């Protein structure tokens, strides 16, 4: 018998008519790419003026290759300029 926990809401993952698993919402991923949903990123390594390979201060999503300098850009998308809403066509 399936045990339920009323204090935890759950997110159900479905494939067609078959339920794959139930994940408590407290465990769902909030640290993910706003564009593709990937849950990891890596530092961008570039050559400096002397030719040494070093972290550039930017990061790149491992799935969609989005390059960003602020983690909030990766999670939420680019900040709107002058309070103008960001459209999907601007996020590439």
N, C-alpha and C positions, 0 to 999 in steps of 0.2 A: 504494500500500500504506500502511496506517495504521501510524504509528510509535508505539510504546508506551514509556512511561517508568516502569519498575517502582518507582522511588523515590517517585513521586507517586501517591497514590491519587486516583481521579477520581470526580466526581459526574456521573451521567448524567441528562440532562433528556429525558423522554419525552413524546410526545403520541400516544396510542394505540399503534400498533405502530412508529411512526417515531421514531428518535432525532434530537433537534434539535441537540444539541451536547454536547461533553464539556468539562467545566471541571475543571482540577486542583483538588484540595481545598484547596491552599494559597491559591487565589484565590477560594474561595467566600466569601460575605458573612457576616461575623459581627456586623457593625454594622447590625442591622436590628430593626424593631419586633417584639416578642414576640407581638403580637396579630395583625397583618396581613402582616408580612414586608416592609413598605416599608423602603427604605434611606435615607430622608431625613426630616428634621423641620425646623421653622422656629420662630423665637422668637415668643412671644405678646406682642403690643403692646397696652398698655392706657393709659388716661388716668390721670395722677397727680392729686393734690389740686388742683394749679393748672390742670388741664385740658390739660397737655402730653402728647402721645402718646410713650410710652417703653417699652422692653422691660420686661416684668414680672418677669423671672427664671425664668419658666416657658417650656416649649417645647411644640409640638404636632406630632404625626405628620401628614405631608402626606396620607396615605391614609385612615386610620380616625379621625383627629381626636382621638386620645388626648392629653390634656394631662398633662404631667409636669414635675417640677422637677429630677429627677436622671436622668442618662443611663442608669443601671442599671435604673431603673423602666421605661424604654422598651425596653431590650434584654431584660430578664429578668422583668418583671412587678413588681407591688408586693411589698414585703417583708412576710413573714408576721409577724403580731403574736403575741407569746408563743409562738413556735415552732409555731404552728398552721399546717398546710398550707393554701395558697391554692387554692381551687377555681375552676373555670372560671366559675361563676355570679358570683363576686366580681369578676372582671375584665370590666368593661363600659366 
